[in-house]
Amino acid sequence: MSRRRIGQETPQFGSGPGRNRSSLDALKALIDWVPIVREFEVISCAAKGEPAWPPLALFKALLIAVWSDLSDV
């Protein structure tokens, strides 16, 4: 089973070429995501059901949830 494509490949916050930079833009530049992606490549998808969400997208969502102290799972 394949992984689903979720649209934008890189986060784009703000709008236009002179857009304001956010803290997430700075974080994107600070973290080297390549080694993390390599670790997630070994995660396989189920043979049945809907396409899986990309593991890196889920990991980034989990990081934001933890850093923002969100209580819902």
N, C-alpha and C positions, 0 to 999 in steps of 0.2 A: 504494500500500500504506500502511496506517496504522501508527501507532506503538502499541506495546503499553502498556497501563496497568499500572503496577507496584504498585498498592496505595496505601499511604499517600502523601499529597501533600506532607506536611511531616514532617521527622524528629521523632520523639517518643522521647526518651531518659528512662529512669526510669519511674515510674508514679504515677498519682494527681495531684491538684491541688497537693499540697505536695511534689512530686517534687524530687529533687536536680538541680541544673543541671550539665550537663557542659561540657567545653571545646568540643564541637561545637555546643551551644546558643549559646554566646557567639560562635562563629565565624559561625553563621547570622545573628546580629544584626549582625555587623560588616561582612559583605560584602553589597553591593547586587547581587543576582542578576539584576535586570531587564535591564541592558545585555548581560549574558552570554547570557541567553535570546534576546534579539534577534539576537545574532550566530549562534546555532545554528538560528534559524528558516529560514535559507536552505539548510540541509542537507536534502536530499530522501531519501525512502525508495525502495528498490528496488521494482519493479513485481511481482516474484515473491518467493516465499518467505514466511517467518514475519514477523509485525509487528516493526518495528525497536524497539530499546531507545531510550528518550528520551535525546537527546544530553546534556541537563543532568545526568541521573543518571550517565551514563558519565563525564562531566567531573568530577563530585564524587568518584566512586570513584577516578579517576586522581589527583586532588589528595590524597586520603587515602593512597593508595599511595605517592606521592612523599614526602609529609610524614612518613610512617611508615617510610620507607626499606625498602619491601618489594621483594624481588628478582625475584619471578616476574612475567612479563608478563601 
